[in-house]
Amino acid sequence: MQARAPIPILRMFDEAAARAFYVDFLGFRLDWEHRFEPDLPLYMQVTLGDCVLHLSGHHGDATPGGHVRVPCTGLREFQQALLAKGYRHARPGIEVQPWGLDMTVSDPFGNRLTFTQALE
């Protein structure tokens, strides 16, 4: 057995808000969506670079308020691109930490993503 990178599952409650935040604002690609039946909750996968996330509307899949750290490069440029979009629910800032740079954004459901760039 060889373990691979985990795929976090984050809880969502509003499909349109999830797409607006993850796809339109952060720039994730929507890979696929799944429903067991038309009137049941959505489960979907989004990807940004090597970061893969699952977003679930299913009760019990995840607890709102999760926190995922996403290692990255080019954080300052990413931040500037996000600010240029004028997303009305977030104006992310960068914090200098002993290990590098962190930029935390919260999704509409209380989950946090911290994009972190290590010191060179």
Secondary structure as GFF3:
##gff-version 3
##sequence-region A 1 120
A	DSSP	beta_strand	9	11	.	.	.	ID=ss1
A	DSSP	alpha_helix	15	18	.	.	.	ID=ss2
A	DSSP	pi_helix	19	25	.	.	.	ID=ss3
A	DSSP	beta_strand	29	34	.	.	.	ID=ss4
A	DSSP	beta_strand	43	48	.	.	.	ID=ss5
A	DSSP	beta_strand	51	56	.	.	.	ID=ss6
A	DSSP	beta_strand	67	71	.	.	.	ID=ss7
A	DSSP	alpha_helix	75	85	.	.	.	ID=ss8
A	DSSP	beta_strand	95	97	.	.	.	ID=ss9
A	DSSP	beta_strand	100	106	.	.	.	ID=ss10
A	DSSP	beta_strand	112	118	.	.	.	ID=ss11
###
